[in-house]
């Protein structure tokens, strides 16, 4: 046997042994024997560099060469899931799907693993790229790090996989590894990780793959995407992926009734505590890919899937002090400072009290024994007081009347629970937070400027608002600590590069209250440029799909302030984009101008979301309910009976899928 033949033989053997050990948990050789085979392969590859293969088992140990992560756009957006916290909400989801499909369907139930989301791309049976979720539209390329995870196949087993496909899942740190790692860090005097999720996420972002390899991460895969998938069902595709060598949870079940779904939830509410990895809920997905396509998506999540979160753990601890934080929009939030307590794998010392009404509701006193939950929130919250434990109480907690930072009297708008500091231009936390929001990944994505850099630039008087970022010069940084010449060059280059960010993200970056990324996109598509938005009346703004009175009043009020208009003009002068890009405008028509269209039923050629986009790009408005103002209904198969009945009653025309496409092509009525 030639060295080249032996290399190929060893690679095949080691891939198989690796799968047996890390995926099936059924090793067929000893660790000593595995290491000996791996060492032999490494020596042969070193002697024959022409045989290098990035998919070789030897590549799992990682290189010690540090490289920055590059941003990669997702071919398919990685959306988040809507959360539910009760069986009644699960039943509501089930009924919504039932009404929308108007046909039989199955639900695939899966455990919701608590780790770091990842998307893996395979081409010709080999792993070619691993990308983090990022902002959902693009993420970090962490391929070198993911290759060190033994449960992720570098080369697929068997046959029948598509020429190219994506499979998504969760990178996890098992409880046992987490505990060992924290014990090691404690001995070394290093800070401990709060929970396995944070440890897994932090490990995945290390610049040293060799160090990542030592952390023994694991991976469960749960969703496949591509043009030529092996089956028409989600569950069936996962079973195929299992055959190809992927680690698919054997807890996944396909359910045909709501009772079966509830039985799955009840079982794992307890059984999950015996699992080797952290879970925080259950994911429910409509199994049929065709039905998924027809159900479509909202702006943030699929309509065919939902996450059920397990009931929150609760802990009892002592309230020592209440402090106050000022946010970007001036909202003042009370924070409870507590005796440290372990809650859902995390050491908790602080919890949100939300607003003055919550403090009054619990009649809080310093020294109270309070119940703390995490629930669906990242920040724990106080949910009750053990009044029986009240003995030697301190002072009653009273909400402050002045800003804790600038001393400005707080205001509370009618109908709102929050107190605000109105000193937008003179309250340091608000000023800094607006800059932090502006440079964030979802907004202008100026990666070289994080919260610490913002605070340093602010404290040294180099920036007071977002426009100052575009006036920074190299000489401004001469007296600043911790910033070398290379860092300054990178910072200034990133600021300059941000001028290429599209208008919709610039509008979001301005930090208008109630204007998130989705609302910003709708406003940009409706008005086209910043001048039209600035001069729009409340009624003009409310005419945009999904823009209600509260959002419209906020946008109108923001641009009614001269200072905010000055900000826009300074940013425009700096070269930022304040009008919709030409390529976005291409293909837009007014064929459907002035028409309100309801979409209902199951379609063959496009999904509901694609039809909604077509309507908007051709000047129409997609609305959810049938009324006298409805121009016509784009009607697919199995149209909802209530909408059909109302359409007949109001004599509203039904347009088939083919008729609608002919209409857009200019060949139909």
C-alpha positions, 0 to 999 in steps of 0.5 A, spaced: 500 500 500 502 506 498 503 512 503 497 516 499 493 509 499 494 509 506 492 516 507 485 515 504 484 509 508 486 512 515 481 518 513 475 513 512 477 509 518 477 515 522 471 519 520 467 512 521 470 512 528 469 519 530 461 518 528 461 512 532 464 516 538 461 523 538 454 522 534 452 515 536 456 514 543 458 507 541 465 507 540 468 501 537 476 502 538 479 505 544 481 512 545 489 510 545 488 506 538 484 512 535 489 517 537 495 512 534 491 512 528 490 519 528 498 520 529 499 516 524 495 520 519 498 526 521 505 524 520 503 521 513 500 528 511 506 532 514 511 527 509 506 528 503 503 535 503 500 534 496 495 530 499 492 536 504 485 536 504 481 541 509 476 535 510 481 531 513 480 528 521 487 532 522 484 538 521 479 538 527 485 540 532 485 547 529 491 551 527 494 556 532 494 562 527 489 567 529 484 570 524 479 575 524 472 573 522 469 575 516 462 577 515 458 572 510 451 574 508 446 568 509 443 565 503 436 564 507 435 569 513 436 566 520 429 568 523 428 568 530 421 564 533 415 567 536 415 565 544 409 562 548 409 560 555 403 556 556 399 551 553 393 555 551 398 559 547 400 553 543 393 551 542 392 558 539 398 557 534 395 550 533 388 553 531 391 559 527 395 554 523 389 549 522 384 555 520 390 558 515 391 551 511 384 548 512 387 541 511 390 536 515 397 537 517 402 534 522 407 538 527 414 536 528 416 537 536 423 538 538 427 540 544 429 547 544 437 547 545 440 553 549 446 554 545 449 558 539 445 558 532 449 555 527 448 554 519 453 549 516 453 549 508 455 542 505 458 542 497 459 535 494 458 532 501 463 536 504 463 541 510 465 548 506 462 553 511 460 555 518 456 561 519 453 564 526 446 567 526 449 574 527 443 579 525 439 574 521 441 576 514 449 575 515 453 572 520 461 571 522 464 565 518 467 561 524 468 555 519 475 553 522 472 553 529 466 549 527 471 544 524 474 542 531 467 540 533 467 532 533 460 531 532 460 536 526 461 531 520 467 534 515 465 529 510 458 525 509 456 518 510 452 514 505 449 517 499 443 521 496 445 528 499 444 534 495 450 537 491 449 543 495 445 544 502 445 548 508 443 545 515 442 549 521 443 547 529 445 549 535 453 549 538 452 547 545 457 546 551 455 540 555 453 540 562 459 536 564 464 540 560 461 546 562 463 544 570 470 542 568 471 548 564 469 553 570 473 549 575 479 549 571 478 557 570 477 558 578 483 554 579 487 559 575 483 565 578 479 567 572 472 569 571 467 564 571 462 563 565 455 564 567 452 558 563 453 553 558 450 558 553 455 564 554 461 559 554 459 556 547 458 562 544 464 565 547 468 559 545 465 559 538 468 567 537 475 565 540 480 567 534 484 560 536 481 554 533 486 550 537 483 553 544 476 552 541 478 544 540 480 544 547 473 546 549 469 540 547 463 543 544 457 539 541 452 540 536 445 538 534 442 539 527 435 541 526 433 544 520 435 543 513 434 548 507 436 547 499 433 546 492 433 539 492 432 536 499 431 528 499 423 529 502 417 533 502 417 533 510 421 536 515 422 530 520 423 526 514 429 530 512 432 530 519 432 522 518 436 523 512 441 527 515 441 522 521 443 517 515 449 522 513 452 522 519 449 528 523 447 529 530 440 529 530 436 529 537 433 522 538 427 526 542 424 529 536 417 526 535 412 527 529 405 529 532 398 529 529 394 532 534 394 537 539 393 532 545 400 529 542 403 535 542 401 537 549 404 530 551 410 531 548 411 538 552 409 534 559 414 529 558 420 533 557 418 539 562 421 534 567 425 529 562 429 535 560 433 535 566 436 529 565 439 531 559 447 532 558 446 539 555 441 545 556 434 546 553 430 552 555 423 549 551 420 546 545 420 548 538 413 546 534 414 546 526 409 544 521 412 538 518 410 539 510 415 543 507 409 545 502 405 547 508 410 551 511 411 555 504 404 557 504 404 559 511 410 564 510 413 569 514 412 575 518 417 580 518 421 577 524 419 569 524 415 564 520 408 563 521 409 555 521 413 554 527 413 557 534 417 556 541 414 553 547 418 556 553 418 551 559 416 555 566 421 559 569 425 557 575 424 561 581 428 563 587 428 567 593 433 572 595 434 578 599 433 585 596 439 590 598 438 596 594 434 599 588 438 603 583 436 606 577 438 606 569 437 611 564 436 608 557 437 611 550 430 614 549 430 616 556 426 611 560 428 610 567 428 603 569 429 601 577 434 595 578 433 591 584 440 589 587 440 582 591 444 577 595 447 572 589 442 566 588 443 561 583 437 561 577 437 557 571 444 555 571 446 563 572 448 567 578 443 572 579 445 579 583 440 584 579 433 583 577 429 588 573 423 592 577 420 595 570 417 601 573 414 605 579 407 601 578 411 594 579 414 597 586 408 600 588 404 593 587 409 589 591 410 594 596 417 593 596 422 595 602 429 594 603 431 587 606 424 584 603 425 576 601 423 577 594 422 571 588 426 572 582 424 569 575 428 569 569 422 566 564 423 568 557 427 574 559 435 575 559 434 580 565 431 576 571 425 580 574 422 580 581 415 576 581 413 577 588 415 578 595 415 573 601 411 577 606 411 572 611 419 573 612 418 580 614 421 582 620 426 587 621 425 591 614 428 597 612 425 603 608 419 603 603 422 603 596 419 609 593 420 611 585 425 617 584 422 624 581 429 626 578 434 623 573 439 619 577 444 622 572 443 629 570 438 631 576 432 633 571 425 632 573 422 626 570 416 626 566 411 620 565 406 621 559 399 619 560 397 612 558 404 610 559 408 606 565 415 608 564 418 615 567 422 619 562 428 623 563 426 629 558 434 632 557 435 628 551 441 633 549 444 633 556 443 627 559 450 623 558 447 616 559 442 617 553 447 621 549 452 615 549 446 610 548 444 613 542 451 613 539 452 605 541 445 604 538 447 608 532 454 604 531 451 597 532 451 591 528 443 592 526 444 599 524 450 602 521 455 596 523 461 600 525 464 594 528 471 597 531 466 602 535 464 598 541 461 601 548 467 601 551 470 606 545 464 610 545 465 611 553 472 613 552 471 618 546 465 621 549 469 622 556 474 625 552 470 630 549 471 627 542 464 626 540 457 628 543 452 626 538 452 621 532 454 626 527 461 627 531 463 620 528 464 623 521 468 629 524 474 625 527 481 625 525 487 622 526 490 627 530 484 627 535 486 620 538 493 622 540 492 623 547 487 617 548 490 611 551 489 604 549 488 606 541 494 604 537 495 607 530 493 601 527 486 601 531 485 608 529 486 607 522 481 601 522 476 605 526 476 611 521 476 606 515 470 603 518 466 610 520 468 612 512 465 605 510 458 606 514 457 611 509 455 605 504 449 603 509 443 603 505 437 608 507 433 603 511 438 602 516 440 609 517 433 611 518 433 605 524 440 608 526 437 615 528 434 611 534 427 614 533 422 611 539 418 605 536 421 605 530 425 598 529 428 595 523 422 593 520 418 599 521 424 603 518 424 598 512 416 600 511 417 607 511 423 607 506 419 603 501 413 607 502 416 614 502 423 613 498 427 619 501 428 622 508 425 629 506 418 625 504 418 622 511 420 628 515 415 632 512 409 627 512 403 628 517 401 623 522 395 621 517 400 620 511 405 616 516 399 612 518 397 610 511 403 606 511 402 598 512 402 596 519 404 603 522 399 605 527 398 612 531 403 611 536 409 610 531 406 615 526 406 620 532 413 618 534 416 619 527 412 626 526 414 628 533 422 626 532 422 630 525 418 636 528 424 638 533 429 642 529 435 639 533 433 632 529 433 635 523 440 638 524 442 631 525 440 629 519 443 634 515 450 633 518 449 626 516 447 627 509 453 632 508 457 627 511 455 622 505 450 618 509 444 615 504 438 618 505 434 615 499 432 608 497 437 605 492 436 604 485 436 597 485 431 597 490 426 601 485 427 597 479 421 593 478 416 597 482 410 599 478 403 602 480 399 597 477 396 596 483 396 603 486 390 605 490 388 597 491 387 594 498 388 586 497 387 581 501 391 574 501 387 568 503 388 560 501 394 555 499 398 557 493 402 553 488 407 558 484 409 563 490 408 563 498 404 568 501 410 573 503 412 573 496 405 575 494 405 580 499 412 583 496 409 583 489 403 587 491 407 592 495 412 593 489 407 594 484 403 600 488 398 596 492 397 595 499 396 588 503 391 588 508 389 582 513 381 583 513 376 583 508 372 590 508 368 594 504 375 598 502 378 591 499 379 591 492 379 584 491 382 577 494 388 574 491 384 567 493 388 560 493 386 553 494 382 552 501 380 559 502 378 561 509 371 560 509 369 566 514 373 570 508 369 567 503 363 568 506 364 576 507 367 576 500 360 574 497 356 578 502 360 584 500 360 582 493 368 583 492 371 579 487 376 573 487 382 573 483 386 566 482 393 566 482 394 565 475 389 571 474 394 575 479 400 574 475 397 575 468 395 582 471 402 584 474 405 581 467 400 586 463 396 581 460 390 580 465 385 585 467 
